[in-house]
Amino acid sequence: MVMADRWLSSEKLNFSLQQHWLDWEDIPKQAALAVVTSEDQSFMQHLGFDFKAIFEALKSFGRGGHLRGASTISQQVARNVYLWTGRSWFRKGLEVWFTLLIELTWGKERILEVYLNVAEWGEGVFGLEAASLYHFGKSAKRLSPMQSALLASSLPSPLKYNPAKPAEHLRERAIWNLQQQQRLGGVGWLKTLD
């Protein structure tokens, strides 16, 4: 749905979508780990919702801060596949429903596989393989650990950041991502998905 939304709302006449599906077996596990590290480190433990992150975001907002995201990978899959962009309580309610259905019917491996194939990494660029080709000119299986971390670190604002020409802030996030991957146990940590 997000792909359709971007295509329909584009003001460019030559707008094109770039997306190449990778099956779980073909997804580089280093890149998958980088994305989980960046987006949702509780992914393996929660059932679709990170209530601690939600409460922290609400507390921060209540103290006058900006409303920041607390969506899990499962919630982002629900939004990207079944819903539209934008903010409303109605859409958020539907997101909760679809997230519950996804968590009840798909395994974590499938959720992560879908996320890595539908996440947006630039204008009209969806999925890890398309992002790798677009930003680095090579297949995702040939990404270096730093390139995987740069792609993952750009996900909070994929239309703002350029992983191929990272600003200092993005480079620092990628370095943190690599360090955090080691603390989590490396790609072996993902074996609990199997």
ROPA-741628 format. One record per residue (C-alpha): chain; z, x negated, y; residue number from 1; residue in one letter. Coordinates in Angstrom, 3 decimals. Each point is the difference from the previous one (the first is absolute). Last residue first. Example, Ala and Ser with C-alpha at 12.3 -4.5 7.8 and 13.67 -1.06 7.14 Angstrom:
2
+--------+----------+----------+----------+-----+--------+
| chaine |       zz |       xx |       yy | num | residu |
+--------+----------+----------+----------+-----+--------+
|      A |    7.140 |  -13.670 |   -1.060 |   2 |      s |
|      A |    0.660 |    1.370 |   -3.440 |   1 |      a |
+--------+----------+----------+----------+-----+--------+
//
This chain:
194
+--------+----------+----------+----------+-----+--------+
| chaine |       zz |       xx |       yy | num | residu |
+--------+----------+----------+----------+-----+--------+
|      A |   12.557 |  -14.521 |  -20.422 | 194 |      d |
|      A |    1.506 |    0.420 |    3.464 | 193 |      l |
|      A |    2.990 |   -2.214 |   -0.881 | 192 |      t |
|      A |   -2.508 |   -2.856 |   -0.168 | 191 |      k |
|      A |   -0.187 |    0.110 |    3.802 | 190 |      l |
|      A |    2.971 |   -2.377 |    0.317 | 189 |      w |
|      A |   -1.981 |   -2.560 |   -2.014 | 188 |      g |
|      A |   -2.254 |   -0.260 |    3.053 | 187 |      v |
|      A |    2.712 |   -1.941 |    1.810 | 186 |      g |
|      A |    3.733 |    0.394 |   -0.570 | 185 |      g |
|      A |    1.090 |    2.187 |    2.916 | 184 |      l |
|      A |    1.187 |   -3.054 |    1.916 | 183 |      r |
|      A |   -3.420 |   -1.624 |   -0.515 | 182 |      q |
|      A |   -1.773 |    3.064 |    1.400 | 181 |      q |
|      A |    2.419 |   -0.075 |    2.948 | 180 |      q |
|      A |   -1.119 |   -3.506 |    0.932 | 179 |      q |
|      A |   -3.672 |    1.013 |   -0.138 | 178 |      l |
|      A |    0.679 |    3.120 |    2.097 | 177 |      n |
|      A |    1.980 |   -2.012 |    2.572 | 176 |      w |
|      A |   -3.039 |   -2.298 |    0.364 | 175 |      i |
|      A |   -2.234 |    3.065 |    0.371 | 174 |      a |
|      A |    2.280 |    1.517 |    2.657 | 173 |      r |
|      A |   -0.098 |   -3.302 |    1.923 | 172 |      e |
|      A |   -3.812 |   -0.037 |   -0.167 | 171 |      r |
|      A |   -0.108 |    3.587 |    1.262 | 170 |      l |
|      A |    2.214 |   -0.830 |    2.990 | 169 |      h |
|      A |   -2.019 |   -3.143 |    0.768 | 168 |      e |
|      A |   -3.232 |    1.987 |    0.223 | 167 |      a |
|      A |   -2.093 |   -0.057 |   -3.127 | 166 |      p |
|      A |   -3.733 |   -0.696 |    0.055 | 165 |      k |
|      A |   -1.039 |    0.967 |   -3.541 | 164 |      a |
|      A |    2.906 |    2.461 |   -0.281 | 163 |      p |
|      A |   -1.152 |    1.878 |    3.132 | 162 |      n |
|      A |    2.738 |    2.331 |    1.209 | 161 |      y |
|      A |   -0.304 |    3.207 |    2.049 | 160 |      k |
|      A |   -1.978 |    2.310 |   -2.305 | 159 |      l |
|      A |    2.158 |   -0.956 |   -2.984 | 158 |      p |
|      A |    3.269 |    0.722 |    1.824 | 157 |      s |
|      A |    2.816 |    0.100 |   -2.596 | 156 |      p |
|      A |   -2.454 |   -1.477 |   -2.485 | 155 |      l |
|      A |   -0.575 |   -3.371 |    1.703 | 154 |      s |
|      A |    2.710 |   -1.743 |   -2.023 | 153 |      s |
|      A |   -1.746 |    0.856 |   -3.253 | 152 |      a |
|      A |   -3.285 |   -1.539 |    1.142 | 151 |      l |
|      A |    1.781 |   -3.107 |    1.284 | 150 |      l |
|      A |    2.020 |   -0.300 |   -3.224 | 149 |      a |
|      A |   -3.158 |    0.194 |   -2.119 | 148 |      s |
|      A |   -1.615 |   -2.646 |    2.217 | 147 |      q |
|      A |    3.074 |   -2.213 |   -0.382 | 146 |      m |
|      A |   -0.009 |    0.369 |   -3.809 | 145 |      p |
|      A |   -3.681 |   -0.989 |   -0.038 | 144 |      s |
|      A |   -2.542 |    2.733 |   -0.602 | 143 |      l |
|      A |   -2.603 |   -0.625 |   -2.721 | 142 |      r |
|      A |    0.780 |    3.131 |   -2.059 | 141 |      k |
|      A |   -0.352 |    2.034 |    3.194 | 140 |      a |
|      A |   -3.682 |   -0.902 |    0.210 | 139 |      s |
|      A |   -1.155 |   -2.116 |    2.896 | 138 |      k |
|      A |   -1.132 |    0.248 |    3.611 | 137 |      g |
|      A |    3.520 |   -0.324 |    1.427 | 136 |      f |
|      A |    0.501 |    3.100 |    2.161 | 135 |      h |
|      A |   -2.683 |    2.370 |   -1.288 | 134 |      y |
|      A |   -0.203 |   -1.229 |   -3.587 | 133 |      l |
|      A |    3.773 |   -0.065 |   -0.394 | 132 |      s |
|      A |    0.377 |    3.353 |    1.698 | 131 |      a |
|      A |   -2.696 |    1.577 |   -2.192 | 130 |      a |
|      A |    1.761 |   -1.328 |   -3.117 | 129 |      e |
|      A |    3.455 |    1.067 |    1.181 | 128 |      l |
|      A |   -0.906 |    3.565 |    0.850 | 127 |      g |
|      A |   -1.472 |    1.731 |    3.013 | 126 |      f |
|      A |   -1.914 |   -1.509 |    2.916 | 125 |      v |
|      A |   -1.362 |    2.651 |    2.406 | 124 |      g |
|      A |    1.718 |   -1.627 |    2.969 | 123 |      e |
|      A |    2.363 |   -2.498 |   -1.546 | 122 |      g |
|      A |    2.262 |   -0.399 |   -3.010 | 121 |      w |
|      A |    0.522 |    3.624 |   -1.072 | 120 |      e |
|      A |    1.772 |    0.585 |   -3.292 | 119 |      a |
|      A |   -2.109 |    1.897 |   -2.552 | 118 |      v |
|      A |   -0.514 |   -2.499 |   -2.826 | 117 |      n |
|      A |    3.335 |   -1.817 |    0.170 | 116 |      l |
|      A |    1.741 |    3.372 |    0.213 | 115 |      y |
|      A |   -1.794 |    1.308 |   -3.083 | 114 |      v |
|      A |    1.001 |   -3.030 |   -2.086 | 113 |      e |
|      A |    3.572 |    0.163 |    1.348 | 112 |      l |
|      A |    0.367 |    3.634 |   -1.040 | 111 |      i |
|      A |   -1.613 |   -0.718 |   -3.365 | 110 |      r |
|      A |    2.404 |   -2.865 |   -0.745 | 109 |      e |
|      A |    2.972 |    2.075 |    1.152 | 108 |      k |
|      A |   -0.839 |    2.689 |   -2.537 | 107 |      g |
|      A |   -1.727 |    3.223 |    0.942 | 106 |      w |
|      A |    1.109 |    3.579 |   -0.706 | 105 |      t |
|      A |    3.519 |    0.380 |    1.397 | 104 |      l |
|      A |   -0.366 |   -2.569 |    2.802 | 103 |      e |
|      A |   -3.334 |    1.475 |    1.066 | 102 |      i |
|      A |    1.360 |    3.549 |   -0.021 | 101 |      l |
|      A |    3.047 |   -1.011 |    2.049 | 100 |      l |
|      A |   -2.200 |   -1.829 |    2.495 |  99 |      t |
|      A |   -2.294 |    3.036 |    0.247 |  98 |      f |
|      A |    2.935 |    2.253 |    0.948 |  97 |      w |
|      A |    1.514 |   -2.482 |    2.467 |  96 |      v |
|      A |   -3.420 |   -0.509 |    1.615 |  95 |      e |
|      A |   -0.407 |    3.772 |    0.350 |  94 |      l |
|      A |    3.260 |    0.101 |    1.944 |  93 |      g |
|      A |   -1.138 |   -2.934 |    2.157 |  92 |      k |
|      A |   -3.247 |    1.830 |    0.765 |  91 |      r |
|      A |    1.965 |    3.084 |    1.118 |  90 |      f |
|      A |    2.469 |   -2.098 |    2.008 |  89 |      w |
|      A |   -2.877 |   -1.493 |    1.932 |  88 |      s |
|      A |   -1.361 |   -3.461 |    0.520 |  87 |      r |
|      A |   -3.600 |   -1.082 |   -0.303 |  86 |      g |
|      A |   -2.218 |   -1.125 |   -2.820 |  85 |      t |
|      A |   -1.174 |    2.432 |   -2.637 |  84 |      w |
|      A |    1.154 |    0.901 |   -3.493 |  83 |      l |
|      A |   -0.828 |   -0.437 |   -3.687 |  82 |      y |
|      A |   -0.954 |   -3.628 |   -0.627 |  81 |      v |
|      A |    1.353 |   -1.890 |    3.016 |  80 |      n |
|      A |    3.090 |    2.161 |    0.493 |  79 |      r |
|      A |    1.059 |    0.126 |   -3.643 |  78 |      a |
|      A |   -0.764 |   -3.713 |   -0.412 |  77 |      v |
|      A |    2.085 |   -0.757 |    3.103 |  76 |      q |
|      A |    2.889 |    1.994 |   -1.437 |  75 |      q |
|      A |   -0.173 |   -1.971 |   -3.254 |  74 |      s |
|      A |   -0.138 |   -3.306 |    1.907 |  73 |      i |
|      A |    3.196 |    1.048 |    1.738 |  72 |      t |
|      A |    0.140 |    1.402 |    3.492 |  71 |      s |
|      A |    2.767 |   -1.101 |    2.335 |  70 |      a |
|      A |   -2.037 |   -0.197 |    3.167 |  69 |      g |
|      A |    1.524 |   -0.602 |    3.375 |  68 |      r |
|      A |    1.078 |    2.575 |    2.564 |  67 |      l |
|      A |    0.614 |   -2.154 |    3.052 |  66 |      h |
|      A |    3.558 |   -0.734 |    0.999 |  65 |      g |
|      A |    2.290 |    2.266 |    1.975 |  64 |      g |
|      A |    3.067 |   -0.229 |   -2.227 |  63 |      r |
|      A |   -1.185 |    3.074 |   -1.934 |  62 |      g |
|      A |   -3.287 |   -1.761 |   -0.747 |  61 |      f |
|      A |    1.871 |   -2.925 |   -1.530 |  60 |      s |
|      A |    2.188 |    2.351 |   -2.019 |  59 |      k |
|      A |   -3.083 |    1.902 |   -1.217 |  58 |      l |
|      A |   -1.729 |   -3.220 |   -1.062 |  57 |      a |
|      A |    3.152 |   -1.189 |   -1.801 |  56 |      e |
|      A |    0.310 |    3.369 |   -1.775 |  55 |      f |
|      A |   -3.616 |   -0.163 |   -1.185 |  54 |      i |
|      A |    0.361 |   -3.632 |   -1.122 |  53 |      a |
|      A |    3.094 |    0.884 |   -2.073 |  52 |      k |
|      A |   -1.735 |    3.084 |   -1.367 |  51 |      f |
|      A |   -2.889 |   -2.028 |   -1.417 |  50 |      d |
|      A |   -2.110 |    2.816 |   -1.422 |  49 |      f |
|      A |   -2.451 |    0.092 |   -2.891 |  48 |      g |
|      A |    2.358 |   -0.251 |   -2.963 |  47 |      l |
|      A |    1.541 |   -3.284 |    1.054 |  46 |      h |
|      A |    0.620 |   -3.144 |   -2.041 |  45 |      q |
|      A |   -3.372 |   -1.725 |   -0.445 |  44 |      m |
|      A |   -1.115 |    0.719 |    3.570 |  43 |      f |
|      A |    3.218 |   -1.276 |    1.596 |  42 |      s |
|      A |   -1.882 |   -2.918 |    1.556 |  41 |      q |
|      A |   -2.337 |    2.421 |    1.781 |  40 |      d |
|      A |   -2.675 |   -1.154 |    2.448 |  39 |      e |
|      A |    0.020 |   -3.766 |    0.398 |  38 |      s |
|      A |    1.373 |   -1.057 |   -3.366 |  37 |      t |
|      A |   -1.983 |    2.737 |   -1.768 |  36 |      v |
|      A |   -3.154 |   -1.235 |    1.756 |  35 |      v |
|      A |    0.635 |   -3.669 |   -0.798 |  34 |      a |
|      A |    0.753 |    0.894 |   -3.632 |  33 |      l |
|      A |   -3.332 |    1.797 |   -0.317 |  32 |      a |
|      A |   -1.774 |   -2.985 |    1.584 |  31 |      a |
|      A |    1.600 |   -2.428 |   -2.478 |  30 |      q |
|      A |   -0.800 |    2.450 |   -2.809 |  29 |      k |
|      A |   -3.700 |   -0.308 |    0.675 |  28 |      p |
|      A |   -1.422 |    3.461 |   -0.721 |  27 |      i |
|      A |   -2.487 |   -0.096 |   -2.851 |  26 |      d |
|      A |    2.275 |    1.415 |   -2.731 |  25 |      e |
|      A |    1.144 |    2.747 |    2.383 |  24 |      w |
|      A |   -3.573 |    1.176 |    0.503 |  23 |      d |
|      A |   -1.636 |   -1.086 |    3.248 |  22 |      l |
|      A |   -1.898 |    2.518 |    2.121 |  21 |      w |
|      A |   -2.269 |   -1.283 |    2.774 |  20 |      h |
|      A |    0.223 |    1.689 |    3.412 |  19 |      q |
|      A |   -1.866 |   -0.558 |    3.251 |  18 |      q |
|      A |   -0.620 |    3.096 |    2.062 |  17 |      l |
|      A |   -2.765 |   -0.002 |    2.556 |  16 |      s |
|      A |   -0.182 |    0.869 |    3.683 |  15 |      f |
|      A |   -3.542 |   -0.362 |    1.395 |  14 |      n |
|      A |    0.235 |    2.870 |    2.487 |  13 |      l |
|      A |    3.419 |   -1.103 |    1.185 |  12 |      k |
|      A |    2.290 |    2.747 |    1.303 |  11 |      e |
|      A |    1.902 |    0.088 |   -3.252 |  10 |      s |
|      A |    2.045 |    3.150 |   -0.631 |   9 |      s |
|      A |   -1.925 |    1.112 |   -3.079 |   8 |      l |
|      A |   -0.063 |   -3.464 |   -1.602 |   7 |      w |
|      A |    3.661 |   -0.726 |    0.739 |   6 |      r |
|      A |    1.081 |    3.408 |   -1.321 |   5 |      d |
|      A |   -2.119 |   -0.393 |   -3.134 |   4 |      a |
|      A |    1.588 |   -3.392 |   -0.706 |   3 |      m |
|      A |    3.443 |    1.451 |    0.695 |   2 |      v |
|      A |   -0.746 |    2.810 |   -2.438 |   1 |      m |
+--------+----------+----------+----------+-----+--------+
//
